Amino acid sequence: MLNELLDAFEMEHKFAPQTIDNLLDYCQKKYIHGEIDLKTYRAFYNCLHEKGAVSAHEMSIEKKV
């Protein structure tokens, strides 16, 4: 499943994501822009989160606390 997201990232950016966090941010961007539906987003999010990914949004919240 993540291979699809990884392939899309690499095709769009012409390079591989440096971290799994970058892949999560990319997934969130795709969802916000309506390029993937909520069910797909949740599946990607859960899989990436299980692997330790943290979004830039979550990091910015942690810094404020």
Backbone atoms as SQL, in Angstrom:
CREATE TABLE atoms (id INTEGER PRIMARY KEY, chain TEXT, resi INTEGER, resn TEXT, atom TEXT, x REAL, y REAL, z REAL);
INSERT INTO atoms VALUES
  (1, 'A', 1, 'MET', 'N', 0.818, -1.189, 0.000),
  (2, 'A', 1, 'MET', 'CA', 0.000, 0.000, 0.000),
  (3, 'A', 1, 'MET', 'C', 0.874, 1.270, 0.000),
  (4, 'A', 2, 'LEU', 'N', 1.853, 1.304, 0.849),
  (5, 'A', 2, 'LEU', 'CA', 2.723, 2.487, 0.901),
  (6, 'A', 2, 'LEU', 'C', 3.536, 2.651, -0.379),
  (7, 'A', 3, 'ASN', 'N', 3.711, 1.556, -1.107),
  (8, 'A', 3, 'ASN', 'CA', 4.465, 1.656, -2.364),
  (9, 'A', 3, 'ASN', 'C', 3.793, 2.618, -3.331),
  (10, 'A', 4, 'GLU', 'N', 2.446, 2.630, -3.354),
  (11, 'A', 4, 'GLU', 'CA', 1.718, 3.553, -4.226),
  (12, 'A', 4, 'GLU', 'C', 2.035, 5.005, -3.859),
  (13, 'A', 5, 'LEU', 'N', 2.002, 5.290, -2.574),
  (14, 'A', 5, 'LEU', 'CA', 2.278, 6.641, -2.099),
  (15, 'A', 5, 'LEU', 'C', 3.723, 7.024, -2.376),
  (16, 'A', 6, 'LEU', 'N', 4.622, 6.105, -2.134),
  (17, 'A', 6, 'LEU', 'CA', 6.044, 6.345, -2.386),
  (18, 'A', 6, 'LEU', 'C', 6.293, 6.600, -3.870),
  (19, 'A', 7, 'ASP', 'N', 5.669, 5.799, -4.728),
  (20, 'A', 7, 'ASP', 'CA', 5.825, 5.993, -6.177),
  (21, 'A', 7, 'ASP', 'C', 5.296, 7.361, -6.602),
  (22, 'A', 8, 'ALA', 'N', 4.148, 7.761, -6.063),
  (23, 'A', 8, 'ALA', 'CA', 3.563, 9.061, -6.407),
  (24, 'A', 8, 'ALA', 'C', 4.481, 10.197, -5.956),
  (25, 'A', 9, 'PHE', 'N', 5.034, 10.072, -4.751),
  (26, 'A', 9, 'PHE', 'CA', 5.961, 11.083, -4.239),
  (27, 'A', 9, 'PHE', 'C', 7.163, 11.211, -5.170),
  (28, 'A', 10, 'GLU', 'N', 7.767, 10.075, -5.495),
  (29, 'A', 10, 'GLU', 'CA', 8.969, 10.082, -6.330),
  (30, 'A', 10, 'GLU', 'C', 8.688, 10.604, -7.730),
  (31, 'A', 11, 'MET', 'N', 7.509, 10.294, -8.266),
  (32, 'A', 11, 'MET', 'CA', 7.154, 10.767, -9.600),
  (33, 'A', 11, 'MET', 'C', 6.966, 12.287, -9.589),
  (34, 'A', 12, 'GLU', 'N', 6.328, 12.792, -8.548),
  (35, 'A', 12, 'GLU', 'CA', 6.064, 14.228, -8.464),
  (36, 'A', 12, 'GLU', 'C', 7.328, 15.035, -8.161),
  (37, 'A', 13, 'HIS', 'N', 8.157, 14.538, -7.253),
  (38, 'A', 13, 'HIS', 'CA', 9.324, 15.299, -6.796),
  (39, 'A', 13, 'HIS', 'C', 10.627, 14.935, -7.498),
  (40, 'A', 14, 'LYS', 'N', 10.638, 13.828, -8.188),
  (41, 'A', 14, 'LYS', 'CA', 11.841, 13.345, -8.892),
  (42, 'A', 14, 'LYS', 'C', 12.957, 12.919, -7.941),
  (43, 'A', 15, 'PHE', 'N', 12.595, 12.632, -6.685),
  (44, 'A', 15, 'PHE', 'CA', 13.543, 12.081, -5.713),
  (45, 'A', 15, 'PHE', 'C', 12.734, 11.371, -4.630),
  (46, 'A', 16, 'ALA', 'N', 13.405, 10.529, -3.870),
  (47, 'A', 16, 'ALA', 'CA', 12.750, 9.786, -2.792),
  (48, 'A', 16, 'ALA', 'C', 12.619, 10.669, -1.554),
  (49, 'A', 17, 'PRO', 'N', 11.595, 10.428, -0.740),
  (50, 'A', 17, 'PRO', 'CA', 11.485, 11.204, 0.500),
  (51, 'A', 17, 'PRO', 'C', 12.675, 10.907, 1.406),
  (52, 'A', 18, 'GLN', 'N', 13.148, 11.939, 2.089),
  (53, 'A', 18, 'GLN', 'CA', 14.299, 11.756, 2.975),
  (54, 'A', 18, 'GLN', 'C', 13.917, 10.995, 4.238),
  (55, 'A', 19, 'THR', 'N', 12.696, 11.197, 4.700),
  (56, 'A', 19, 'THR', 'CA', 12.233, 10.499, 5.907),
  (57, 'A', 19, 'THR', 'C', 10.793, 10.037, 5.706),
  (58, 'A', 20, 'ILE', 'N', 10.365, 9.165, 6.576),
  (59, 'A', 20, 'ILE', 'CA', 8.973, 8.716, 6.547),
  (60, 'A', 20, 'ILE', 'C', 8.040, 9.870, 6.909),
  (61, 'A', 21, 'ASP', 'N', 8.547, 10.831, 7.666),
  (62, 'A', 21, 'ASP', 'CA', 7.761, 12.022, 8.000),
  (63, 'A', 21, 'ASP', 'C', 7.419, 12.809, 6.735),
  (64, 'A', 22, 'ASN', 'N', 8.366, 12.886, 5.804),
  (65, 'A', 22, 'ASN', 'CA', 8.115, 13.584, 4.533),
  (66, 'A', 22, 'ASN', 'C', 6.992, 12.905, 3.750),
  (67, 'A', 23, 'LEU', 'N', 6.949, 11.594, 3.831),
  (68, 'A', 23, 'LEU', 'CA', 5.905, 10.847, 3.143),
  (69, 'A', 23, 'LEU', 'C', 4.541, 11.121, 3.782),
  (70, 'A', 24, 'LEU', 'N', 4.495, 11.227, 5.087),
  (71, 'A', 24, 'LEU', 'CA', 3.253, 11.556, 5.784),
  (72, 'A', 24, 'LEU', 'C', 2.794, 12.968, 5.417),
  (73, 'A', 25, 'ASP', 'N', 3.697, 13.919, 5.393),
  (74, 'A', 25, 'ASP', 'CA', 3.342, 15.285, 5.000),
  (75, 'A', 25, 'ASP', 'C', 2.804, 15.315, 3.572),
  (76, 'A', 26, 'TYR', 'N', 3.406, 14.541, 2.697),
  (77, 'A', 26, 'TYR', 'CA', 2.950, 14.449, 1.316),
  (78, 'A', 26, 'TYR', 'C', 1.531, 13.879, 1.255),
  (79, 'A', 27, 'CYS', 'N', 1.293, 12.854, 2.038),
  (80, 'A', 27, 'CYS', 'CA', -0.031, 12.235, 2.103),
  (81, 'A', 27, 'CYS', 'C', -1.067, 13.247, 2.579),
  (82, 'A', 28, 'GLN', 'N', -0.729, 14.011, 3.597),
  (83, 'A', 28, 'GLN', 'CA', -1.649, 15.022, 4.113),
  (84, 'A', 28, 'GLN', 'C', -1.926, 16.092, 3.060),
  (85, 'A', 29, 'LYS', 'N', -0.915, 16.486, 2.326),
  (86, 'A', 29, 'LYS', 'CA', -1.086, 17.470, 1.263),
  (87, 'A', 29, 'LYS', 'C', -2.040, 16.943, 0.199),
  (88, 'A', 30, 'LYS', 'N', -1.877, 15.671, -0.177),
  (89, 'A', 30, 'LYS', 'CA', -2.749, 15.056, -1.181),
  (90, 'A', 30, 'LYS', 'C', -4.195, 15.048, -0.701),
  (91, 'A', 31, 'TYR', 'N', -4.405, 14.782, 0.574),
  (92, 'A', 31, 'TYR', 'CA', -5.759, 14.771, 1.122),
  (93, 'A', 31, 'TYR', 'C', -6.351, 16.187, 1.142),
  (94, 'A', 32, 'ILE', 'N', -5.606, 17.148, 1.615),
  (95, 'A', 32, 'ILE', 'CA', -6.081, 18.536, 1.697),
  (96, 'A', 32, 'ILE', 'C', -6.458, 19.070, 0.314),
  (97, 'A', 33, 'HIS', 'N', -5.724, 18.668, -0.705),
  (98, 'A', 33, 'HIS', 'CA', -5.983, 19.138, -2.064),
  (99, 'A', 33, 'HIS', 'C', -7.043, 18.294, -2.778),
  (100, 'A', 34, 'GLY', 'N', -7.635, 17.331, -2.061),
  (101, 'A', 34, 'GLY', 'CA', -8.702, 16.517, -2.631),
  (102, 'A', 34, 'GLY', 'C', -8.238, 15.462, -3.620),
  (103, 'A', 35, 'GLU', 'N', -6.959, 15.121, -3.554),
  (104, 'A', 35, 'GLU', 'CA', -6.408, 14.143, -4.489),
  (105, 'A', 35, 'GLU', 'C', -6.564, 12.706, -3.998),
  (106, 'A', 36, 'ILE', 'N', -6.809, 12.534, -2.709),
  (107, 'A', 36, 'ILE', 'CA', -7.141, 11.221, -2.156),
  (108, 'A', 36, 'ILE', 'C', -8.324, 11.399, -1.207),
  (109, 'A', 37, 'ASP', 'N', -9.132, 10.353, -1.076),
  (110, 'A', 37, 'ASP', 'CA', -10.303, 10.448, -0.218),
  (111, 'A', 37, 'ASP', 'C', -9.941, 10.143, 1.240),
  (112, 'A', 38, 'LEU', 'N', -10.903, 10.364, 2.121),
  (113, 'A', 38, 'LEU', 'CA', -10.666, 10.207, 3.554),
  (114, 'A', 38, 'LEU', 'C', -10.287, 8.778, 3.918),
  (115, 'A', 39, 'LYS', 'N', -10.941, 7.806, 3.325),
  (116, 'A', 39, 'LYS', 'CA', -10.648, 6.398, 3.632),
  (117, 'A', 39, 'LYS', 'C', -9.195, 6.060, 3.280),
  (118, 'A', 40, 'THR', 'N', -8.761, 6.509, 2.122),
  (119, 'A', 40, 'THR', 'CA', -7.383, 6.264, 1.682),
  (120, 'A', 40, 'THR', 'C', -6.399, 7.005, 2.576),
  (121, 'A', 41, 'TYR', 'N', -6.720, 8.264, 2.882),
  (122, 'A', 41, 'TYR', 'CA', -5.862, 9.057, 3.756),
  (123, 'A', 41, 'TYR', 'C', -5.676, 8.372, 5.103),
  (124, 'A', 42, 'ARG', 'N', -6.777, 7.928, 5.695),
  (125, 'A', 42, 'ARG', 'CA', -6.683, 7.272, 7.011),
  (126, 'A', 42, 'ARG', 'C', -5.845, 6.008, 6.949),
  (127, 'A', 43, 'ALA', 'N', -5.997, 5.247, 5.891),
  (128, 'A', 43, 'ALA', 'CA', -5.208, 4.017, 5.747),
  (129, 'A', 43, 'ALA', 'C', -3.718, 4.345, 5.668),
  (130, 'A', 44, 'PHE', 'N', -3.364, 5.330, 4.824),
  (131, 'A', 44, 'PHE', 'CA', -1.963, 5.746, 4.718),
  (132, 'A', 44, 'PHE', 'C', -1.468, 6.302, 6.051),
  (133, 'A', 45, 'TYR', 'N', -2.254, 7.188, 6.647),
  (134, 'A', 45, 'TYR', 'CA', -1.870, 7.819, 7.903),
  (135, 'A', 45, 'TYR', 'C', -1.593, 6.774, 8.978),
  (136, 'A', 46, 'ASN', 'N', -2.516, 5.841, 9.156),
  (137, 'A', 46, 'ASN', 'CA', -2.350, 4.813, 10.188),
  (138, 'A', 46, 'ASN', 'C', -1.113, 3.963, 9.933),
  (139, 'A', 47, 'CYS', 'N', -0.905, 3.588, 8.693),
  (140, 'A', 47, 'CYS', 'CA', 0.262, 2.764, 8.353),
  (141, 'A', 47, 'CYS', 'C', 1.559, 3.530, 8.617),
  (142, 'A', 48, 'LEU', 'N', 1.616, 4.787, 8.197),
  (143, 'A', 48, 'LEU', 'CA', 2.813, 5.589, 8.404),
  (144, 'A', 48, 'LEU', 'C', 3.038, 5.892, 9.880),
  (145, 'A', 49, 'HIS', 'N', 1.962, 6.165, 10.595),
  (146, 'A', 49, 'HIS', 'CA', 2.064, 6.467, 12.017),
  (147, 'A', 49, 'HIS', 'C', 2.576, 5.246, 12.790),
  (148, 'A', 50, 'GLU', 'N', 2.117, 4.052, 12.416),
  (149, 'A', 50, 'GLU', 'CA', 2.595, 2.812, 13.044),
  (150, 'A', 50, 'GLU', 'C', 4.095, 2.636, 12.838),
  (151, 'A', 51, 'LYS', 'N', 4.605, 3.166, 11.734),
  (152, 'A', 51, 'LYS', 'CA', 6.033, 3.057, 11.440),
  (153, 'A', 51, 'LYS', 'C', 6.837, 4.197, 12.077),
  (154, 'A', 52, 'GLY', 'N', 6.140, 5.059, 12.832),
  (155, 'A', 52, 'GLY', 'CA', 6.836, 6.111, 13.571),
  (156, 'A', 52, 'GLY', 'C', 6.798, 7.491, 12.948),
  (157, 'A', 53, 'ALA', 'N', 6.051, 7.650, 11.869),
  (158, 'A', 53, 'ALA', 'CA', 5.992, 8.955, 11.211),
  (159, 'A', 53, 'ALA', 'C', 5.262, 9.976, 12.077),
  (160, 'A', 54, 'VAL', 'N', 5.776, 11.202, 12.041),
  (161, 'A', 54, 'VAL', 'CA', 5.158, 12.324, 12.749),
  (162, 'A', 54, 'VAL', 'C', 5.049, 13.458, 11.733),
  (163, 'A', 55, 'SER', 'N', 3.874, 14.049, 11.638),
  (164, 'A', 55, 'SER', 'CA', 3.677, 15.120, 10.653),
  (165, 'A', 55, 'SER', 'C', 4.288, 16.425, 11.145),
  (166, 'A', 56, 'ALA', 'N', 4.576, 17.298, 10.210),
  (167, 'A', 56, 'ALA', 'CA', 5.108, 18.618, 10.552),
  (168, 'A', 56, 'ALA', 'C', 4.112, 19.363, 11.435),
  (169, 'A', 57, 'HIS', 'N', 2.833, 19.161, 11.199),
  (170, 'A', 57, 'HIS', 'CA', 1.791, 19.798, 12.006),
  (171, 'A', 57, 'HIS', 'C', 1.884, 19.329, 13.464),
  (172, 'A', 58, 'GLU', 'N', 2.052, 18.035, 13.677),
  (173, 'A', 58, 'GLU', 'CA', 2.167, 17.508, 15.039),
  (174, 'A', 58, 'GLU', 'C', 3.420, 18.048, 15.725),
  (175, 'A', 59, 'MET', 'N', 4.493, 18.181, 14.991),
  (176, 'A', 59, 'MET', 'CA', 5.728, 18.708, 15.567),
  (177, 'A', 59, 'MET', 'C', 5.567, 20.154, 15.990),
  (178, 'A', 60, 'SER', 'N', 4.860, 20.952, 15.196),
  (179, 'A', 60, 'SER', 'CA', 4.682, 22.356, 15.544),
  (180, 'A', 60, 'SER', 'C', 3.812, 22.502, 16.786),
  (181, 'A', 61, 'ILE', 'N', 2.866, 21.626, 16.989),
  (182, 'A', 61, 'ILE', 'CA', 2.019, 21.656, 18.190),
  (183, 'A', 61, 'ILE', 'C', 2.858, 21.294, 19.419),
  (184, 'A', 62, 'GLU', 'N', 3.712, 20.282, 19.283),
  (185, 'A', 62, 'GLU', 'CA', 4.558, 19.853, 20.400),
  (186, 'A', 62, 'GLU', 'C', 5.499, 20.975, 20.844),
  (187, 'A', 63, 'LYS', 'N', 6.003, 21.762, 19.899),
  (188, 'A', 63, 'LYS', 'CA', 6.932, 22.838, 20.236),
  (189, 'A', 63, 'LYS', 'C', 6.238, 23.946, 21.000),
  (190, 'A', 64, 'LYS', 'N', 4.953, 24.154, 20.755),
  (191, 'A', 64, 'LYS', 'CA', 4.209, 25.205, 21.437),
  (192, 'A', 64, 'LYS', 'C', 3.879, 24.840, 22.882),
  (193, 'A', 65, 'VAL', 'N', 3.791, 23.561, 23.172),
  (194, 'A', 65, 'VAL', 'CA', 3.397, 23.125, 24.518),
  (195, 'A', 65, 'VAL', 'C', 4.551, 23.195, 25.470);
